[in-house]
Amino acid sequence: MSQLWIMFSGAFLAATLLPGGSEVLLIALLNQAPETWISLVLVASIGNTLGAITSFYLGRMGRFAKSPEELSGSKYVRSLGLIERYGVWALLLSWAPIVGDILCVLAGWLKLPLISSILMILIGKTIRYLLVVAAVMQWFI
């Protein structure tokens, strides 16, 4: 049970703007108990999605700090273009290093619909964790 809390906490923190990689933690926990892979993927996906929603809401609050003109001239212009072009579908990439956190913040800043944003984030992050598990399980075979 403590492994699941560790996985949840690591995944949550990795999805916020704090640095961290939950994949390494998942691999370490899989090495200890490979039979728990379903629980680990479920807990990691939920924790990572909740962390991303935290970033989403930080983006919503950021509308008070940054005007559209200020943001469009910033270093986030590429990520902003991705969100503006694909909408919530861009959040399937919320798992990606560096750009994923920014996409979640910008989705909140642009006031994308919450429920569909959560769904896309959850799908993207779950697929990523399943791919990590599939790769690690190949080592055990």
C-alpha positions as CSV (number, residue, x, y, z in Angstrom):
1,M,0.0,0.0,0.0
2,S,2.8,2.4,0.7
3,Q,4.2,1.8,-2.8
4,L,0.9,3.1,-4.2
5,W,1.1,6.3,-2.1
6,I,4.7,6.8,-3.2
7,M,3.7,6.3,-6.8
8,F,0.7,8.7,-6.5
9,S,2.8,11.4,-4.8
10,G,5.7,11.0,-7.3
11,A,3.3,11.1,-10.3
12,F,1.4,14.1,-8.9
13,L,4.5,16.2,-8.3
14,A,6.0,15.2,-11.6
15,A,2.9,16.7,-13.4
16,T,3.2,20.0,-11.7
17,L,5.7,22.6,-12.7
18,L,8.2,21.0,-10.3
19,P,10.9,18.9,-11.9
20,G,10.7,15.2,-11.6
21,G,10.2,12.0,-13.5
22,S,7.5,9.5,-12.4
23,E,8.6,7.0,-15.1
24,V,11.8,6.2,-13.2
25,L,9.8,5.7,-10.0
26,L,7.3,3.4,-11.8
27,I,10.2,1.3,-13.2
28,A,11.7,1.0,-9.7
29,L,8.4,-0.1,-8.2
30,L,7.8,-2.5,-11.1
31,N,11.2,-4.1,-10.4
32,Q,10.2,-4.7,-6.8
33,A,6.7,-6.1,-7.6
34,P,5.9,-6.6,-11.3
35,E,2.6,-8.2,-10.4
36,T,1.2,-4.8,-9.2
37,W,1.6,-3.2,-12.6
38,I,-2.2,-2.5,-13.0
39,S,-2.5,-0.8,-9.6
40,L,0.7,1.2,-10.3
41,V,-0.5,2.4,-13.7
42,L,-3.9,3.3,-12.3
43,V,-2.5,5.2,-9.3
44,A,0.2,6.9,-11.5
45,S,-2.3,8.0,-14.1
46,I,-4.7,9.5,-11.5
47,G,-1.9,11.2,-9.6
48,N,-0.3,12.6,-12.8
49,T,-3.7,13.8,-14.1
50,L,-4.5,15.5,-10.8
51,G,-1.1,17.2,-10.9
52,A,-1.8,18.4,-14.5
53,I,-5.2,19.7,-13.4
54,T,-3.3,21.7,-10.7
55,S,-1.3,23.3,-13.6
56,F,-4.5,23.8,-15.5
57,Y,-5.9,25.9,-12.7
58,L,-2.7,27.8,-12.3
59,G,-3.2,28.7,-15.9
60,R,-6.7,29.9,-15.2
61,M,-5.4,32.1,-12.4
62,G,-2.6,33.3,-14.6
63,R,-5.1,35.1,-16.8
64,F,-5.0,37.8,-14.1
65,A,-1.2,38.1,-14.4
66,K,-0.6,37.9,-18.2
67,S,-2.6,39.5,-21.0
68,P,-3.0,37.7,-24.3
69,E,-0.6,40.2,-25.9
70,E,2.1,39.4,-23.3
71,L,1.7,35.7,-23.7
72,S,1.7,35.7,-27.5
73,G,5.1,37.3,-27.6
74,S,6.7,34.9,-25.1
75,K,8.7,31.8,-25.3
76,Y,5.5,29.8,-25.1
77,V,4.3,30.9,-28.5
78,R,4.8,27.4,-30.1
79,S,2.9,25.6,-27.3
80,L,0.2,28.3,-27.5
81,G,-0.1,27.7,-31.3
82,L,-0.5,24.0,-30.7
83,I,-3.3,24.5,-28.2
84,E,-5.0,27.1,-30.4
85,R,-4.8,24.8,-33.4
86,Y,-5.9,21.5,-31.9
87,G,-7.7,22.6,-28.7
88,V,-8.2,19.9,-26.1
89,W,-6.7,17.2,-28.4
90,A,-3.3,18.8,-27.9
91,L,-3.6,17.7,-24.2
92,L,-3.0,14.1,-25.4
93,L,0.6,15.3,-25.3
94,S,0.4,16.5,-21.7
95,W,2.8,13.6,-20.8
96,A,5.6,15.0,-23.0
97,P,8.7,16.3,-21.2
98,I,8.9,20.1,-21.0
99,V,6.0,20.9,-23.3
100,G,3.4,18.8,-21.4
101,D,3.3,21.0,-18.3
102,I,3.1,24.2,-20.4
103,L,0.2,22.7,-22.5
104,C,-1.8,22.1,-19.3
105,V,-1.1,25.7,-18.0
106,L,-2.0,27.2,-21.4
107,A,-5.2,25.1,-21.6
108,G,-6.3,26.6,-18.3
109,W,-5.2,30.1,-19.5
110,L,-7.3,29.7,-22.6
111,K,-10.2,28.4,-20.6
112,L,-10.6,25.1,-22.5
113,P,-13.5,23.0,-21.2
114,L,-12.5,21.2,-18.0
115,I,-14.1,17.8,-18.4
116,S,-12.8,17.2,-22.0
117,S,-9.4,18.6,-20.9
118,I,-9.3,16.1,-18.0
119,L,-10.3,13.2,-20.3
120,M,-7.5,14.0,-22.8
121,I,-4.9,14.4,-20.1
122,L,-5.9,11.1,-18.5
123,I,-5.8,9.3,-21.8
124,G,-2.4,10.6,-22.8
125,K,-0.8,10.0,-19.4
126,T,-2.3,6.5,-19.1
127,I,-1.0,5.5,-22.5
128,R,2.4,6.7,-21.6
129,Y,2.5,4.7,-18.4
130,L,1.2,1.6,-20.2
131,L,4.0,1.9,-22.7
132,V,6.6,2.2,-19.9
133,V,5.1,-0.9,-18.3
134,A,5.1,-2.8,-21.6
135,A,8.8,-1.9,-22.1
136,V,9.8,-2.9,-18.6
137,M,7.8,-6.2,-18.7
138,Q,9.8,-7.1,-21.9
139,W,12.9,-7.2,-19.6
140,F,11.2,-9.8,-17.4
141,I,10.3,-12.2,-20.2
